[in-house]
Amino acid sequence: MLSEEKTTERSLVSQRIRGARWARARLWRLSLAVLLLTLLALVLGLGILFHGDGSCSAPAQDSPGLSCLSPACLSVTAHLSSSLDPYADQCQDFFQFACGARLREPATGGRQRGRNRQLQPGRPASSPEQRGNARQRMLRDILESPKGSGAADSAEEKAGRFYRSCMDTARITDLGAQPALELIEQLGGWPVSGVWKRSDFNATLRSLMRDYSTFPFFSVYIGRDPQDLSPNSTAKYIQIDQPDFQIPAEWNTKDRKPKAEVVRIYISYLVSLLSLLGIQSSPTSMPTGLVTAFASELSRAATPLRDRKARGLLYQRTTIAQLQEAAPAVDWLSSLEATFHPIQLNESDVIFVHDFPYLISMSRSVSNWYKLGTVHSYMILSLLHTVLPALDSRFTELRLNLSNALEDTRERAPRWQECVSQTERVFESALGAMFIDQTFTAPTQEEQAEDLISNIYSSLKAKLVDLQWKDAETKSIALEKIQSLPPRLAKYPGVLDRRKLNEHYSQVSVSEDVYFMNYLQSLSISQQRKMRLLSGAVDTDMFSLSPVSGSPSLCPSGIVFPPGMFHQPLFHPDYPRAVNYGAMGTAVAKGILHLLLSHIEGALSPAASPLTLTECLMLQFRNSSREGDRSSFQVTSEEQWLLHMAFEVSFQAYAQWLLSAPGDFSLSGLSHTQLFFTSFAQMLCSSDSDLSIPDSSFLVNSVCANSDLCSQKLGCSPDSPLNPRKKC
């Protein structure tokens, strides 16, 4: 019997191997056939027309049209084909069809092909080097490419030196903890080491806020008056909120560890950190215990956001003088002036406080604990948290382990990705100029990006009119608001002017040998940005929205989309429009809806609200999921609603474009609808995209299953998973 079972098992394995080989061979033959037919059509002149700008035209029917052979089309064809699963039934599981080749078996690392998971949650796995989207990889290539032509003091050369200093891990390791120890010494030492030159509390606090962008007891940022909804308002105010606590504030909720365990984790982290700095300590030593007790007291004083929302106490309008009277331990005027130097502030200036009771309690705690030196030690620890990314891997691993222990299970990004992000924080405008030079090379790139944004906006307005609103008045107000905030592609004349760009970074000095010093300088630059925001001295687009950003921004004149969103493999002027609208069109629609959600959500009728959609989707999810998967769905109701709406809006925009255009090309033998939806699905499941999200398999299938446009165009039979009779 055992011998027969082994024989049967070997036979099944052999059949699967032969089947996989046959499928791969069939896919290659199909691809080769499409290529040969296309070449034949070119030779005979049977309808493939390449225009002078490199774009293509083709038949408009929703069937596999003639393929485009531009370099961009060949590139995106390879990208799409590498993810398609030829075994999958698109009407059973479109996510498997579009992204199946990316999926891997958790245990074996093998491919999952043709498995009917229906509406199961999940996403493809990726290696550390694959993580980081295409935009970040393009920035890495730009930073690592030899320049040669730029002057040593140019913004581009400084950005390159900053990146290389970050990547020089050997040098960072050689320096070890020394840079941090020298910084602590400059600030007068600290009690936990036994070397401390007692200093004024407010003087130390001002130095941390001004020079190192470190805010131990509260956070400071710039924002609008929350009650000022005027689209033309440009007034900015100082906002004061809770800090990034060293011990999490919300530790006793159902999804958080209990207080005692959190404190134990923090003490273990603190002892390990001190050990790396050459300071002997233990969980029971007095300095460690005092700092832990003080950190716990601050965290307990904070009011959780959910409670503030429930009580309607999200913020309070006050003045610096009134805050000084309520929380006197901090010299608020001098601290805020140090943060926003050289702007002159007055005690009568209006500010917004987001947790007033916490600030009152914090002031009392600082006064009670300062004489023991505990407050100063806590401030130095806050500074160390800020500079840990600039130290060697022992420190960064320690911080990552702390986050994981507190159930923030983020994975460590590859070193190059961390260095790209840090370089972008400092030299975003310089990187933007290099990015635009490299990616916006096609003559029609900017024009087509603007057309896509405009078409999506028109489709969105038409879609919103048809939604169910509470009443005519709320509908009119919401639509009027949306009409007053038109989207556009950001322009960067200052960024593209190299002389102006170099002048902007003229005061930045970058060493290729000591990354720690470069990192400290980046903290000071971040503070200067806050000052410019408060002063209003920010150009319309330059320096206010990074050209290489992956998301749009809301400004008084409308919604601004950065060029950094419009990159391969999500967008190119030579791509079939189905690819551009499926991926980038959906991303643009989702970006607009996200920024306008606060003006839409409250005006909708209950039947059209995100919550109602979510309840329906969750019922589908429970009915289609395996028992063990039913608790794993993580996406918020707003996220689900935004994605469903964005898909519908972009699909309608593409359909309108087809009506007015001579036609569209196809790729990989897919119909226009298949190509649109495949592009949409791969945007969600691919690490190339800023929109890659958890539970992408369920969301991709649910979007199609609940869209009449999708299920009808794909020809799915009634009651199939992607064409249920009852839709949400």
C-alpha angles and dihedrals in degrees: 000000000000090000091052091049091051090048091050091047092050090048092052091049091050091050091051092049091049090046093051091048090049091050093050091047090048091050091051091048091050092049091048091048092052090049094049092047091050092050089049090052090051092052094048094041093235099159112301106125124184111197124216091262092054097254124131139221130203144158117309101218118113095251134095102295131190115300125247116237102194114126090251091052093049089050095051091043089058090046093051095042093051089064103039119106108213092196097057123101106228092208091055098043120354092180089061090047094051101034105018096112089059094054119097133196108254093225105035105025088231126137121273104219126174096353112150102227093154108191097353120150119242148095137223120279121239137190121246091257091052093053114096119069128260092263091058092046090052089052089050091052090050093050094045097046116099112256106187095161100068123091117249091250096045120121091242093053091048090052090052093050091049091052094046092050089053092049093050094094092161091063092043090052092049091056092048114169094341097100091052093047091051091050092051089050091053088056092053100267123265138261097249090067094046091242114099132143100204109239138181112280096223093045091056092044092052091051093051093048097044103038105027106027089236120146110181099176106027140003124243126202141149124254146143128273101276090222095050104093096165109130091215096051114119099173114129127195137192110258122201121196142154116303128239094275119221088219112041113254096216102056103135101059125110094262097043133077117259119263098257093053093047091052091049091051091049093049091050090051092048093051091049092049093051089049091055087053091053095254116132113222141147137204089259099046116117099239091050093047094047095049091047092050092049093047090050092051092053092049093049090054093059119100111225114242093241090057092048090051092049092051095042091240101125094133144354128214111226143138132256089249092053091049090049091055093048097043106025100167090081121062092225100184095051093041093052092044089053090051094050099033128190092026112101114227131193132212089241093058114121117243134172121235118197101193109021096171090056093053091051091051092044091054090052092049093050091052092049098047105034099088091060092058090242094118092053091049090050091052092051090049089053089053090050089053088054096050099038092100089063095054130080126288095270090067097042091048090051092054092046091050090052091052092048092048089054089053096258091130099187117151122235111258120229113272093248090055092051090049093048090052093049092047091049091053090059104029102029093135093048091047088046092057092049091044093051091047091053103038104033092060099121113088092231098043097100094039094052092045089054091046092051092050091048094048092048091050092051091049091047093054091050091049094049092052089061096051122104110258131189092247142329094272097054090044092052093048093048095047091046090053092050091047090055093057107058117179124239142169112264118248121214111190090151093050093050091048099088093196092055091043093052090048090054091057096036093111093050113100117193127193119199091206105054115045092177092066091046089051092051089052090052089057090055090049091054089056091051089056090056089052092052091049092052094045092048090232093135122121116239093263107348113101093352096080118023112239088223095049117129096218139049127253133220116232131168093266096048145285117325123206117201120225087237090079094060104073140119134308089025098046141011131152090236094053120101107266089241088068094046095047095041093056112016095027090057091045091052093048091047091049093053093045092048093054092046097040094103089059094046109037098061093047097053123098115251091254092060098040125118089244093058092050091048093052090053093046092048089054089054089046094052092046094050102036131089114251094253094051099053096092096047101080108117109168118111124239090248091053092051093048092047093051095047092047093045092052093051092046094049093044091053091047090053092047090052090049090053090054092056099035130076090242145286136259126241133218132211091005093292124145118243091260093047091048093048093050094042089054090049093049095047091050088062098041099040128089085218090078134077086212095061104131142174119270090025093152094059092043095049092050095041092051091055095038091056097043118087088199093059102041093046095047092049090050095232115172119243115275092022113131092258095044108042118173091232113055130185 
